[in-house]
Amino acid sequence: MSKLATPATAPMVAESLSGDMLLVHKAQAREPNAFRAIMKIHNQRLYRIARGILRNDAEAEDVVQEAYVSAFASLAAFRGESTLATWLSRIVINEALGRLRKKRRTVDMPDNPEAQIIRFPLNSNDDPERAMAQRQILALVERATDNLPDIYRMVFVARIIEGLSMEETADLLGVRPETVKTRLHRARLLLRKALDDEIGPVLLDAFPFAGRRCERLTRAVMERLGFE
């Protein structure tokens, strides 16, 4: 277990830190708001990554929760050599892939082809026809993404849905930028029949993790950490 800063030394140390390391330092000092801030900042990205691997929203949420608990127990391992987002994302990927391997060992059949579709919150004040069109487009994005082979789906989720750069995606997945480029090109080809130019602007709304779901996961992790 890492040595926590004492109340007397915490302010002095905090003054020399910034960004990710400051949040990590405060979390090591068991400041509840630091844990909440980390989760609020990273919940959506981590959920999208887990969902991209597992293709099931409930399992993805569970994986993110487990990854947070594991990460918060190992904060001393974070040295700032990569961003906190990348460090947490790698933990989520390992947790999700481990769960996927376990599932494949225990279930002698392909992944469930009818993976659960995330229901996107829509503005109730929208025009009914517009709302219906949005639902259809988002459902198409989800289904098309779910049907991609694993190596292409992870790149597509990271680059297109999450909006990471080529270098960030390569660092996250542990491959070369050229490999990311090749896989993304292949993913685009596979999706071309299902996706067209008109849905591009709504891709950033795919796989949301906000509102009640974000609050629920944050509250669950805080309870496991003994704060609530």
C-alpha positions as CSV (number, residue, x, y, z in Angstrom):
1,M,0.0,0.0,0.0
2,S,1.4,3.4,-0.9
3,K,2.4,5.9,1.8
4,L,-0.2,8.6,2.0
5,A,0.6,12.3,2.5
6,T,-0.1,13.7,6.0
7,P,-2.4,16.7,6.4
8,A,0.7,18.8,7.3
9,T,2.6,17.9,4.1
10,A,-0.2,17.6,1.6
11,P,-0.6,21.3,0.9
12,M,3.1,21.8,0.3
13,V,3.3,18.8,-2.0
14,A,0.2,19.8,-3.9
15,E,1.6,23.2,-4.7
16,S,4.4,21.5,-6.8
17,L,1.9,19.3,-8.7
18,S,-0.5,19.9,-11.5
19,G,-3.1,18.2,-13.7
20,D,-3.1,14.4,-13.5
21,M,-0.4,14.1,-10.8
22,L,-2.3,16.5,-8.6
23,L,-5.5,14.5,-8.8
24,V,-3.6,11.3,-8.2
25,H,-1.8,12.8,-5.2
26,K,-5.0,14.0,-3.7
27,A,-6.6,10.6,-4.3
28,Q,-3.6,8.9,-2.5
29,A,-4.4,11.2,0.4
30,R,-7.9,9.8,0.4
31,E,-9.7,13.0,-0.6
32,P,-13.2,12.0,-1.8
33,N,-13.5,14.8,-4.3
34,A,-10.4,13.7,-6.1
35,F,-11.9,10.2,-6.7
36,R,-15.1,11.8,-7.9
37,A,-13.2,14.2,-10.2
38,I,-11.2,11.4,-11.8
39,M,-14.3,9.3,-12.4
40,K,-16.4,12.2,-13.8
41,I,-13.6,13.1,-16.2
42,H,-12.9,9.6,-17.5
43,N,-16.2,7.7,-17.1
44,Q,-17.4,8.2,-20.7
45,R,-14.1,7.3,-22.4
46,L,-13.6,4.2,-20.3
47,Y,-17.1,3.1,-20.7
48,R,-16.9,3.5,-24.5
49,I,-13.7,1.5,-24.6
50,A,-15.1,-1.3,-22.5
51,R,-18.4,-1.3,-24.5
52,G,-16.3,-1.5,-27.7
53,I,-14.7,-4.7,-26.5
54,L,-17.6,-6.4,-24.8
55,R,-20.5,-5.2,-26.9
56,N,-22.7,-5.2,-23.8
57,D,-23.6,-2.1,-21.8
58,A,-24.1,-3.8,-18.5
59,E,-20.8,-5.8,-18.7
60,A,-19.0,-2.7,-19.8
61,E,-20.2,-0.7,-16.8
62,D,-19.2,-3.5,-14.5
63,V,-15.7,-3.7,-16.1
64,V,-15.2,0.1,-15.6
65,Q,-16.2,-0.2,-12.0
66,E,-13.7,-3.1,-11.4
67,A,-11.0,-1.2,-13.3
68,Y,-11.5,1.9,-11.1
69,V,-11.2,-0.2,-7.9
70,S,-8.0,-1.8,-9.2
71,A,-6.6,1.5,-10.4
72,F,-7.3,3.3,-7.1
73,A,-5.6,0.5,-5.2
74,S,-2.5,0.9,-7.4
75,L,-2.2,4.7,-7.7
76,A,1.4,4.5,-6.6
77,A,2.1,2.8,-10.0
78,F,1.1,5.9,-11.9
79,R,4.3,7.8,-12.6
80,G,2.9,10.3,-15.1
81,E,4.9,8.7,-18.0
82,S,1.5,8.6,-19.9
83,T,-1.7,10.5,-19.3
84,L,-4.0,9.4,-16.6
85,A,-6.6,8.7,-19.3
86,T,-4.2,6.4,-21.1
87,W,-3.2,4.6,-17.9
88,L,-6.8,4.1,-16.9
89,S,-7.8,3.0,-20.4
90,R,-5.1,0.3,-20.4
91,I,-6.5,-1.1,-17.1
92,V,-10.0,-1.1,-18.6
93,I,-8.8,-2.9,-21.8
94,N,-7.0,-5.5,-19.7
95,E,-10.0,-6.0,-17.5
96,A,-12.4,-6.2,-20.5
97,L,-10.2,-8.6,-22.5
98,G,-9.7,-10.8,-19.5
99,R,-13.5,-11.0,-19.1
100,L,-13.9,-11.8,-22.8
101,R,-11.3,-14.6,-22.6
102,K,-13.0,-16.0,-19.6
103,K,-16.4,-15.9,-21.3
104,R,-15.0,-17.7,-24.4
105,R,-13.4,-20.4,-22.2
106,T,-16.6,-21.1,-20.4
107,V,-19.1,-20.7,-23.2
108,D,-18.4,-22.9,-26.2
109,M,-20.1,-20.7,-28.8
110,P,-19.5,-17.4,-30.6
111,D,-20.2,-14.1,-28.8
112,N,-23.9,-13.4,-28.5
113,P,-24.9,-11.9,-31.9
114,E,-27.8,-10.1,-30.2
115,A,-25.7,-8.0,-27.9
116,Q,-27.7,-5.5,-26.0
117,I,-28.3,-2.2,-27.7
118,I,-27.7,1.0,-25.7
119,R,-30.8,3.2,-25.5
120,F,-29.7,6.7,-26.1
121,P,-31.5,9.6,-24.2
122,L,-33.2,11.9,-26.6
123,N,-34.7,15.3,-26.1
124,S,-38.4,14.8,-25.5
125,N,-39.0,18.3,-27.1
126,D,-37.6,17.2,-30.4
127,D,-39.8,16.8,-33.4
128,P,-41.1,13.1,-33.4
129,E,-39.8,12.5,-36.9
130,R,-36.4,13.9,-36.1
131,A,-36.2,11.9,-32.9
132,M,-37.1,8.7,-34.8
133,A,-34.5,9.4,-37.4
134,Q,-31.9,10.0,-34.7
135,R,-32.7,6.7,-33.0
136,Q,-32.4,4.9,-36.3
137,I,-29.0,6.4,-37.1
138,L,-27.6,5.8,-33.6
139,A,-28.9,2.2,-33.6
140,L,-27.2,1.8,-37.0
141,V,-23.9,3.1,-35.6
142,E,-24.1,0.7,-32.7
143,R,-25.0,-2.4,-34.7
144,A,-22.4,-1.7,-37.4
145,T,-19.7,-1.1,-34.7
146,D,-20.7,-4.3,-32.8
147,N,-20.4,-6.3,-35.9
148,L,-16.8,-5.3,-36.6
149,P,-14.0,-7.8,-35.8
150,D,-12.4,-7.1,-32.4
151,I,-9.2,-5.5,-33.7
152,Y,-11.0,-3.2,-36.0
153,R,-13.8,-2.3,-33.5
154,M,-11.3,-1.2,-30.8
155,V,-9.6,1.1,-33.3
156,F,-12.9,2.5,-34.6
157,V,-14.2,3.2,-31.1
158,A,-11.0,4.9,-30.0
159,R,-10.4,7.0,-33.2
160,I,-13.9,7.8,-34.4
161,I,-16.3,7.5,-31.5
162,E,-13.9,8.6,-28.7
163,G,-12.0,11.0,-30.9
164,L,-8.4,10.0,-29.9
165,S,-5.6,10.9,-32.2
166,M,-3.6,8.3,-34.2
167,E,-0.7,8.5,-31.7
168,E,-3.0,8.3,-28.7
169,T,-4.8,5.2,-30.1
170,A,-1.5,3.5,-30.9
171,D,-0.2,4.2,-27.4
172,L,-3.4,3.0,-25.9
173,L,-3.5,-0.3,-27.9
174,G,0.2,-0.9,-27.9
175,V,0.6,-0.9,-31.7
176,R,2.3,1.3,-34.2
177,P,0.5,4.3,-35.7
178,E,0.7,2.7,-39.1
179,T,-1.2,-0.3,-37.7
180,V,-3.9,2.0,-36.4
181,K,-4.2,3.7,-39.8
182,T,-4.4,0.3,-41.6
183,R,-7.0,-1.1,-39.2
184,L,-9.1,2.1,-39.3
185,H,-9.1,2.0,-43.1
186,R,-10.3,-1.6,-43.0
187,A,-13.0,-0.7,-40.4
188,R,-14.2,2.1,-42.6
189,L,-14.5,-0.3,-45.6
190,L,-16.5,-2.8,-43.5
191,L,-18.8,0.0,-42.2
192,R,-19.3,1.7,-45.6
193,K,-22.4,-0.3,-46.4
194,A,-24.1,0.6,-43.1
195,L,-22.9,4.1,-42.6
196,D,-23.0,7.1,-44.9
197,D,-22.0,10.8,-44.8
198,E,-25.2,12.0,-43.1
199,I,-24.5,10.3,-39.8
200,G,-21.0,11.6,-39.3
201,P,-22.1,14.6,-37.2
202,V,-23.9,12.3,-34.6
203,L,-21.0,9.9,-34.0
204,L,-19.9,11.9,-31.0
205,D,-23.2,11.1,-29.4
206,A,-22.7,7.4,-29.7
207,F,-22.2,5.3,-26.6
208,P,-22.9,8.1,-24.1
209,F,-22.0,7.7,-20.4
210,A,-23.7,10.6,-18.6
211,G,-26.6,11.4,-16.3
212,R,-27.9,8.6,-14.1
213,R,-25.5,6.0,-15.4
214,C,-22.4,8.2,-14.7
215,E,-23.7,9.0,-11.2
216,R,-24.6,5.4,-10.5
217,L,-21.1,4.1,-11.3
218,T,-19.4,7.0,-9.5
219,R,-21.5,6.3,-6.4
220,A,-20.8,2.6,-6.5
221,V,-17.1,3.0,-6.6
222,M,-17.1,5.6,-3.8
223,E,-19.1,3.2,-1.7
224,R,-16.5,0.4,-2.3
225,L,-13.8,2.9,-1.3
226,G,-15.6,3.5,2.0
227,F,-16.6,7.1,1.4
228,E,-20.4,6.7,1.2
